[in-house]
Amino acid sequence: MTNKKRLLTGLQPSGSIHIGNYFGALKPFLDMYTEYESHLMVVDYHALTTLRDRDALTENIYSIVKDYLAAGVDPEKVILFKQSDVAEHTELAWILQCLVTVPFLMQAHAYKDKVAKGLEANAGLFSYPMLMAADILLYDTEIVPVGEDQRQHIEYAREAANKFNNTYGETFITPQEHILKGVGVVPGIDGKKMSKSYHNTIPLFATRQEIEKAVMSIVTDSDGERPENVYAIHQLFASEDALDALYKENEGNYKALKEALIEDIDAFIAPMRERRASITNEDVANILEAGARKAKERALRKMMDVKERIGVIL
Ligand code: AQP
């Protein structure tokens, strides 16, 4: 045990991770994780709220760990594990669900959005915020790097911690979100929030061809001085000064600007893509096994305290 603060984040293995996931959550994590006691999860049980394809889920789990490693995560400096390997997450989620009300959970934006779009909202999606709260609280997490869309879920985790603490005595630390200005909401190729379920993404490990296809279909407005949707993505990959000159030089020439964006994205992704190709499924399995052992030990210790407090230890 060290006195370092604890940091935790996780992504769902629900499809290919995109540059919104990278700049909104993974990069902020990478920028700070070595200064903390860090946990990085593959939140596979969360993915079950939208994915019911066995092979796809297994494949996505391998894939996301490769993404983490290729993006620069050093497995020696973080506990990298998958949620389903530590059953205490779902166990604590149940206890937290019994402390919050249905109207409280009904206020969750993610849930309301899905309902508003007419999508089937399963009970898992409804109670998702309490599983996420459990993910965070089990490890005494203080800081959670996430994108803007997750701000409310961190508030929910704080609320769950407070409810538990007020009922059973001081047990959980109340976590804080870490949301970087300017990348909290990375727009997709249609200008809306980049999201797997909106099919408007640029995958982080896209091939050159996929990048070309995605960038060429970025929706451009014809009246503004510069194509804002192109610029909003471009500023993730180049400095403001470089872009000022480029966009001035090519004013009105959207094709040239998109081609420049393709070059910049490709140059950024290429080294990661190369690194990713050398990581095997066996590497992934070994890392997850070691991570699960460490995470389990911590989670068990915390759950003993929780169970003691709620009165189920005889
Ligand atoms: N467009 C985005 N800009 C900034 N951050 C984003 N995140 C997601 N989209 C953006 C952040 O990425 C992390 C991953 O969360 P997740 O794996 O739970 O995926 P998600 O938020 O559900 O991502 P999607 O693509 O938006 O998936 P769907 O369409 O299934 O909902 C989180 O920290 C999130 O904030």
Boltz pocket constraint, residues with backbone or C-beta under 6 A from the ligand:
constraints:
  - pocket:
      binder: B
      contacts: [[A, 10], [A, 11], [A, 12], [A, 13], [A, 14], [A, 20], [A, 21], [A, 22], [A, 23], [A, 24], [A, 25], [A, 50], [A, 145], [A, 146], [A, 147], [A, 148], [A, 149], [A, 150], [A, 183], [A, 184], [A, 185], [A, 186], [A, 187], [A, 188], [A, 193], [A, 194], [A, 195], [A, 196], [A, 197], [A, 198]]
      max_distance: 6.0
